[in-house]
């Protein structure tokens, strides 16, 4: 995967990012300028446009890693058909058998 610094045009980068809030499912705007991005990698991701009809499509995306002590990464979908870009955040979840819980 190639490392990139900027993806797409300025108008594409200016589009807001939407993320689903954990457990509530309500969309939230994400300001990428507030995040300490370490690296961005070009990739492809599958996104489903219609929740009532599951037919995911491949779209350009970015895998984003962040600086700081918290292990976290995101997948940012750069679908040009949409008004907003969509982002999914991933972070480690301790498992019940994890030594960190004992």
Residue pairs with C-beta under 8 A, 6 or more apart in sequence:
1 41
1 42
1 43
1 63
2 41
2 42
3 39
3 40
3 41
4 40
4 41
4 42
4 62
5 40
6 13
7 13
7 40
7 42
7 60
7 62
7 78
8 60
8 78
12 78
12 80
15 83
15 84
15 85
16 29
16 30
16 84
16 85
17 29
17 30
17 31
17 32
17 76
17 84
17 85
17 86
17 87
18 27
18 28
18 29
18 30
18 84
18 85
18 86
18 87
19 27
19 28
19 29
19 30
19 86
19 87
19 88
19 89
20 26
20 27
20 28
20 88
21 27
21 28
30 87
32 76
35 64
35 66
36 66
36 67
36 68
37 64
37 65
37 66
37 67
38 65
38 66
38 67
39 64
39 65
40 62
40 63
40 64
41 62
41 63
41 64
42 60
42 61
42 62
43 61
43 62
43 63
43 75
44 58
44 59
44 60
44 61
45 58
45 59
45 60
45 61
45 75
45 77
46 56
46 57
46 58
46 59
47 56
47 57
47 59
47 77
47 79
47 86
48 54
48 55
48 56
48 57
49 55
49 57
49 81
49 82
59 77
59 78
59 79
59 80
60 77
60 78
60 79
60 80
61 75
61 76
61 77
61 78
62 75
62 76
62 78
63 73
63 74
63 75
64 73
64 74
64 75
64 76
65 72
65 73
66 72
66 73
66 74
70 91
71 91
71 92
72 89
72 90
72 91
73 89
73 90
74 87
74 88
74 89
74 90
75 87
75 88
75 90
76 85
76 86
76 87
77 85
77 86
77 87
78 85
79 85
79 86
94 100
94 101
95 101
